[in-house]
C-alpha cells in the first residue's frame, strides 16, 4: 500500500521513520563491509572483548573468508574473558586469551607509561590491554574497534546534542586514543588498523539521526541493528559492553594497587611514571 493523502498524518510519519531507519541500516551495513574488506589483505589479529564492535569485525572477516585470530585479555573472572569465550565458542572462531596476574600488571603499567609518555588512568588502563594483546599476537596487523563509540554514541557523555558530542569526541580521538595504540603497536613491530575510522563510514555515521544511535536504552543502537542485519546473532549484537579497562578488571586492580599504598590512582601512576621515565 503506497502513502497517499488519505492516510492519517501520524501513519505517514511512522512509515517515513521506518523507511529512514531501514535505509540507515542497509547503508551502514554496506559501509561496514567495505571498511573491513579494505583492511584485511593479510592474516590479522583482532583485539577481542566479545562486545559488538570486535565481534562484528570478526563476523565480517568470516563473511569475507579472511584468516584471523582473536586475542582477549583480562583478570580471572573478568566480563571480557567470559564474553569472548562465549562468542568464540558459538562461532568456532580461533581465540587466544591471557589471564593477567596481579604481580605482572605493575610492570605492564610501567611499560605503557614509558611507551606512551602518559600516565593518566585511562591511557594506562586501556594501554595495558593493548600492550598485552600486541605482545600475544602472532600476526603483524591488529584490528581494533576504536572509533565506534564516538561515531555511534557509545559513551555516557554522549547526551544532549548527540552528534555534536560525537564530533567532539572524534576531534580528540587522535591525541587521546590513536597515538597510544600506534605507539604500543610500533613497540612490538605491529601495525594497528581501525575499520571504524574509515572516512566513508565516519562521514555517513556522523549524519545518522541521533534517535537511531540511542534508542530503548541501547547505545549504538543503529550499529547493533546493522550487525543483526548482516547476520550476527542478536544476543551478541546487543550485549552490554564495558570499556576495556573495566571489562578486563584492570582498572579494579589499578585501584587496588593504589589503595595498598594509600594513594589515588593518579598519584600512584605518577609515581610509576617517575620510575619508568628515568
MIDRENSE-635554 format. One record per residue (C-alpha): x, y, z; residue in one letter; residue number from 1. Coordinates in steps of 0.02 Angstrom, whole numbers, plus 32768, in hexadecimal, padded with zeros to 4 digits. Layout:
X;Y;Z;A;NUM $
...
! end
This chain:
8000;8000;8000;X;1 $
804C;80A7;7FCE;X;2 $
8048;8146;8034;X;3 $
7FC0;81BE;7FFF;X;4 $
7F5D;8250;8043;X;5 $
7ED4;81DD;8084;X;6 $
7F48;8191;8107;X;7 $
7F4B;81E4;81B1;X;8 $
7FE0;8259;81C3;X;9 $
8022;81F8;8259;X;10 $
8028;8158;81F3;X;11 $
8085;81B0;8166;X;12 $
8102;81F2;81E4;X;13 $
811A;8144;822E;X;14 $
8132;80F6;8183;X;15 $
81B0;817F;8159;X;16 $
8212;815E;81FB;X;17 $
8215;80A3;81D7;X;18 $
8258;80C2;8129;X;19 $
82E1;8134;816B;X;20 $
830D;80B0;81EC;X;21 $
8314;8023;816B;X;22 $
8378;808C;80F1;X;23 $
83F5;80BA;8179;X;24 $
840E;8004;81A8;X;25 $
8426;7FCC;80F3;X;26 $
849E;805A;80C8;X;27 $
8500;8041;8169;X;28 $
850B;7F85;814B;X;29 $
855C;7FA1;80A2;X;30 $
85D6;8021;80E5;X;31 $
860A;7FAC;8172;X;32 $
8631;7F1F;80F8;X;33 $
8698;7F95;808C;X;34 $
86F5;7FDD;8121;X;35 $
872D;7F31;815A;X;36 $
8751;7EED;80AD;X;37 $
87CD;7F7A;8089;X;38 $
8833;7F4B;8122;X;39 $
8840;7E8D;8121;X;40 $
88B5;7E69;8091;X;41 $
8924;7E00;8104;X;42 $
8904;7D88;8196;X;43 $
88D0;7DF5;8228;X;44 $
88BE;7DFA;82E3;X;45 $
8822;7E44;8332;X;46 $
8826;7E94;83DE;X;47 $
878B;7E3B;841E;X;48 $
871A;7E5F;84B2;X;49 $
8679;7E0B;847C;X;50 $
8623;7EB4;8467;X;51 $
85C6;7EE5;83CA;X;52 $
8659;7F42;837B;X;53 $
86DC;7EB9;8380;X;54 $
865B;7E30;8366;X;55 $
861C;7E86;82C9;X;56 $
86CE;7E96;8288;X;57 $
86E8;7DDC;829F;X;58 $
863F;7DB3;8253;X;59 $
8664;7E1C;81B8;X;60 $
870F;7DCB;81A6;X;61 $
86B5;7D24;81A6;X;62 $
863C;7D60;8120;X;63 $
86CF;7D9E;80BA;X;64 $
8728;7CF8;80D2;X;65 $
87C0;7D4A;8120;X;66 $
883B;7CF8;8197;X;67 $
883B;7D3D;8248;X;68 $
885B;7D16;82FE;X;69 $
8806;7D65;8393;X;70 $
886B;7DA2;8428;X;71 $
8819;7DC3;84D0;X;72 $
8863;7E07;8571;X;73 $
8822;7E12;8622;X;74 $
8833;7DE2;86D7;X;75 $
87E6;7D40;8715;X;76 $
8728;7D4C;8711;X;77 $
8722;7DEA;86A7;X;78 $
8689;7E0D;863B;X;79 $
86F1;7E1B;859C;X;80 $
873F;7D6F;85B1;X;81 $
8695;7D20;85D0;X;82 $
8644;7D79;853C;X;83 $
86D4;7D52;84C7;X;84 $
86CA;7C99;84F3;X;85 $
860F;7C97;84D4;X;86 $
8614;7CEE;842B;X;87 $
86AE;7C92;83E9;X;88 $
8662;7BEA;841B;X;89 $
85BC;7C14;83C7;X;90 $
8611;7C3A;8321;X;91 $
86A6;7BC5;832B;X;92 $
8721;7C56;831F;X;93 $
87D8;7C40;8350;X;94 $
87F4;7C95;83F8;X;95 $
8892;7CB2;845C;X;96 $
887F;7CFE;8508;X;97 $
88EF;7D3C;8591;X;98 $
88B9;7D38;8647;X;99 $
891E;7DC2;8699;X;100 $
8967;7DB2;8747;X;101 $
8972;7E3D;87C6;X;102 $
8A2E;7E2B;87D6;X;103 $
8A4E;7E4B;871D;X;104 $
89DC;7EE0;8704;X;105 $
8A47;7F62;8759;X;106 $
8AD3;7F3F;86DE;X;107 $
8A57;7F4B;864E;X;108 $
8A1B;7FF3;8691;X;109 $
8ACF;8030;8695;X;110 $
8AEC;7FF7;85E2;X;111 $
8A4E;804E;85A4;X;112 $
8A84;80EF;85FA;X;113 $
8B32;80E1;85B0;X;114 $
8AEF;80C4;84FF;X;115 $
8A61;8143;8500;X;116 $
8AB2;81C7;856F;X;117 $
8A0A;81D7;85C7;X;118 $
89D3;819A;8671;X;119 $
891A;81C4;8684;X;120 $
88AC;8130;86BB;X;121 $
8850;8120;8615;X;122 $
88ED;811E;85AA;X;123 $
8941;80A1;861D;X;124 $
88A6;8034;8636;X;125 $
8878;8026;857F;X;126 $
892F;8025;854F;X;127 $
894E;7F8E;85BE;X;128 $
88CC;7F2D;855B;X;129 $
8917;7F62;84B5;X;130 $
89C9;7F3F;84F2;X;131 $
899A;7E8D;8521;X;132 $
893B;7E6D;847F;X;133 $
89CE;7EAC;8419;X;134 $
8A47;7E3F;847C;X;135 $
89DB;7DA6;8459;X;136 $
89B4;7DC1;83A1;X;137 $
8A0D;7D53;8323;X;138 $
89CC;7DBC;8292;X;139 $
8A19;7E60;825A;X;140 $
8973;7EBC;8248;X;141 $
88F8;7ED6;82D6;X;142 $
8844;7F12;82C0;X;143 $
87EC;7F70;834B;X;144 $
873F;7FBA;835E;X;145 $
8780;8067;8388;X;146 $
8710;80F2;8346;X;147 $
866A;8098;8355;X;148 $
8640;80E8;83FC;X;149 $
8658;8197;83B7;X;150 $
85F7;817B;8316;X;151 $
8563;8120;8361;X;152 $
8556;8174;840E;X;153 $
8597;80E8;847B;X;154 $
85CB;814D;8513;X;155 $
8566;8196;85A2;X;156 $
85A5;8243;8572;X;157 $
8547;8236;84CE;X;158 $
84AB;8293;8500;X;159 $
8451;8335;84D7;X;160 $
8487;835F;8426;X;161 $
84BF;82AD;8400;X;162 $
8515;82CA;835A;X;163 $
856F;8365;839C;X;164 $
85AE;82FA;842C;X;165 $
85E4;8274;83B0;X;166 $
8644;82F4;834A;X;167 $
8697;8339;83E6;X;168 $
86D5;828B;8412;X;169 $
870E;826A;8360;X;170 $
8772;830C;835E;X;171 $
87D6;82D0;83F4;X;172 $
87E4;8218;83C8;X;173 $
888E;8229;8373;X;174 $
88E5;8275;8409;X;175 $
8883;8213;848B;X;176 $
887E;8163;8440;X;177 $
88CC;8148;8396;X;178 $
897A;8186;83C2;X;179 $
897A;8113;8459;X;180 $
894E;8078;83F4;X;181 $
89C4;80A1;8365;X;182 $
8A54;80BA;83DE;X;183 $
8A32;8016;8438;X;184 $
8A1E;7FB7;8393;X;185 $
8AC1;8001;8350;X;186 $
8B1B;7FC9;83EE;X;187 $
8AF3;7F16;83BC;X;188 $
8B10;7F31;8302;X;189 $
8A56;7F26;82DE;X;190 $
89DE;7F8E;8277;X;191 $
8935;7FBE;82C0;X;192 $
88A3;7FD5;8246;X;193 $
87FF;8028;8272;X;194 $
876A;7FFA;8203;X;195 $
86F4;806D;8262;X;196 $
8765;8101;8237;X;197 $
8744;80E7;817E;X;198 $
871F;8193;8136;X;199 $
8683;815D;80DA;X;200 $
863F;8107;8174;X;201 $
8662;81A0;81DF;X;202 $
8612;8216;8161;X;203 $
8573;81B1;815B;X;204 $
856E;8180;8213;X;205 $
857A;8233;824E;X;206 $
84DE;825F;81E9;X;207 $
8471;81D5;8231;X;208 $
83DC;8213;8295;X;209 $
840E;8214;834E;X;210 $
8368;81BF;8376;X;211 $
83AE;8127;831C;X;212 $
8450;812B;8380;X;213 $
8401;8123;842C;X;214 $
835A;80C9;8431;X;215 $
82FC;8062;84B3;X;216 $
838F;807A;852B;X;217 $
8405;802B;84AD;X;218 $
849D;8091;847C;X;219 $
84E2;8076;83CC;X;220 $
8434;8037;839F;X;221 $
8443;804D;82E3;X;222 $
84EB;7FF4;82E0;X;223 $
84A1;7F62;8341;X;224 $
840F;7F5A;82C8;X;225 $
8487;7F5D;8234;X;226 $
84E9;7ECE;8284;X;227 $
8449;7E68;8290;X;228 $
841E;7E97;81DD;X;229 $
84C8;7E54;81A7;X;230 $
84A3;7DAF;81FD;X;231 $
84EF;7DBF;82AB;X;232 $
8489;7D6C;8333;X;233 $
8421;7DED;8390;X;234 $
845C;7DB2;843B;X;235 $
850D;7DE3;840B;X;236 $
84E0;7E81;83AD;X;237 $
8483;7EC4;8445;X;238 $
84F9;7E8A;84CD;X;239 $
851C;7F12;854D;X;240 $
85D4;7F40;8545;X;241 $
8648;7F96;85BF;X;242 $
86E0;7FFD;8590;X;243 $
877E;7F94;857C;X;244 $
87CA;7FC6;8622;X;245 $
8729;7F94;867D;X;246 $
86F5;7EFA;861A;X;247 $
87A4;7EB2;8634;X;248 $
87A2;7EE0;86EF;X;249 $
8847;7F3B;86D7;X;250 $
8802;7FDD;871D;X;251 $
87C7;7F82;87B9;X;252 $
8875;7F3D;87D3;X;253 $
88C1;7FE9;87B4;X;254 $
8850;802C;883D;X;255 $
8885;7F9E;88B0;X;256 $
893F;7FBC;8892;X;257 $
8929;8076;88B4;X;258 $
88C7;8058;8955;X;259 $
894E;7FE3;8995;X;260 $
89C0;807A;8994;X;261 $
8936;80EC;89D6;X;262 $
8939;814E;8933;X;263 $
88BE;8180;88AD;X;264 $
88D1;812D;8803;X;265 $
8917;81CC;87B8;X;266 $
899A;81E6;883F;X;267 $
89CB;812E;883A;X;268 $
89E3;8134;877E;X;269 $
8A43;81D7;8790;X;270 $
8ABD;817D;8800;X;271 $
8ACC;80F0;8783;X;272 $
8AEC;8171;86FC;X;273 $
8B7C;81B9;875F;X;274 $
8BCA;810B;8762;X;275 $
8B9F;80E1;86AD;X;276 $
8BDE;8180;865D;X;277 $
8C85;818C;86B7;X;278 $
! end
